């Protein structure tokens, strides 16, 4: 779709990003969290958090990208650094449930990895809810593998947890491997 693209978020995108994230989180966590927690997943709450981050980015690697269809924001991805020099993390992201299956997720992920690579970040990790099978599969197809790391996040007042698993990809390793294979033939 030529009218679909990914770009850096602008301040005027924030209400739309908040709306998309609220919908994504309600979709992802709706059955896992309590009603009062779900009630906090509001566009305004998410928008406020992003506004602060956009005005004073915590680091040069922190980036907020949006996927657009025509002029509408339909998805987003937030990036940040990790504690390793060439490491980066996909902090948050998603495509509006009504806009899935149109390539927005793949475009966002590719743009995220390209953006990080431009900052010499080649090792990218992401933590996702283990039970979100479509997302796990999407990331696996995109070249992400489970690190074996996980965390049980408490999501209810009674101590109910949801397991998040860590996936990662390393764009420098595949490049080195290709060089190695290439040299092998000489």
N, C-alpha and C positions, 0 to 999 in steps of 0.2 A: 504494500500500500504506500503510494508516494506521499500521501497526506499524513503518514505516521512517522514520527521521528523521536529522537532522544536529545535533550539539551540540558544545560545546567539550569537549576531552578532559579527563578527570580522571586523577589518579595511578593509580587502580585499573584504568584502561583500558590502561595502558602494556604489560602483557604481551600483550594481544590485538593492540595496534597493532604490536608487534614481530613477532608471528606473521604478521600480514597483510603487513607490509612484506617479511619474509623470503620469503614465498610470491610476492609481486608481483615482487621482484627476481630470484628464481630463474627465474620465468616469463619476465621481460623480458631478462635477461642470460645465461641458462643456456647458450645456444649461442655466446655471445660471449667469455666469460671462461674462465679455466683452472679445473680442478677444485678446486685449493687456494683460489682466490679465491671460488668458489661455496660452498665449505665455510665461509667466513667470514660468509656471509649467514644468520646465525642469529637467531632471535627474541630471544635474550638480548643479542646485540650491539646490535641496533637499539633494544631496550628501554632499555638503559643510556644510549645517546646521547640519547634523547628525555627520559629522566628528568632528566638534567642541565639540558636546555633548558627543561623545564616548571618546575623548581624555581627556576631563575634565568634568566628569559627575557632574551635578549640585547637586546631592545628592546620598546617597547609594541606595536609592529606584529606582532611574532612571535606567531603563534597556531597552535594545533594543534587541528584539528577532526576528529571521527569521524562516520562513517555507521554507523547501527545498524539491525539487522533484529531485531525483537523486542528482546531485551536483549543481542544479540551484536554486537560490533564487527566490521563487514565491510569497512570502508574508512577511509581517513584522508587528510587533506591538511594540509600544513604551509605557513605563510605567513610572509613576512618582508619587510623594507623593501629598497629599492634605494638607490643613491646620489642619485637625484633626489627632490625634495621630495614629489611626488605619486605616486611610483613604488612598486610592490610586486611581490613575486615569489612564485610558487608554487614552493616549494623542493623539495617531494617530495609524493608522493601515490599513491594507487592503491586499487583495489577487489580483494578476494580473487578469484582466477580462478574459483572455484566460485560466486561471487555476482554475476557480471557480467550485464548485460542486464536488470537490474531497476530501473534508474533511479538507482542509488546514485551513480554517477559524476556525473551531471547535477546531483543534489542537492548533492553536495560542491562542485562547481565554482560553482554559483549561490551557495551559502553563503559560499564563499571570496571571491567578488567582492563580495557584499553586506557581508561583514565588513570588507574592505579599504575599500570605499566609505564605510562608517561612520567610518573613520579618515581620511577625505579622501584616500584613495589610489584614483586612478581609472585609472592606467596600470599594467597587470598583465602581467608577462612570465613565461614558463615555458620551460625548456630540456628537450627530449625527444629520445630516440634517433630519428634520421631514419627508420630502417628499421621503426619501430613504426607501421605504416600505420593500424591501427585507431585508435590514440591520436591520430595526426595528424588523421585524418578527424573524430574526435569533437570535438577542439578547434576545427577549422575550422567545424564546424556551430555551435559555441558562440560563434563570432564572433572567434576568434583568427586572426591572419594572420602569416605568416612575416615576420620583420624583415630577413631576408637574413643575419643573424648566425649563425655556427655555430662549433663547437669540435670538434676531434678529440681525444677523450679516450683516453688510453692505458689499455687494460684488460688487457693481458697482459704478462708479464715479458719477452717478446721484442719488445715495442714495438707489438703489434697495437692498432689503434685502432678506436673506434666514433664515428661522426659524430653529434654532437648539434646540433639546430637550435633557434634561438630563435624563439618565437612571442610575440605580444603582442596585447592588446586594450585599448581606451581607452574606458571608459564615459562619460567627460566629453565626448569628441568626438562621440559619437552624440547626446548630449543637446543639444550646441550646434548640431548639424546640424538637429535637429528644430526647435529654436527659430528657426533661420535660415529654414527652409522655412515655418514658421508665420508669421513676420514678412513673408515674401515675398508672402503672399496679401493683405496689407492695403494 
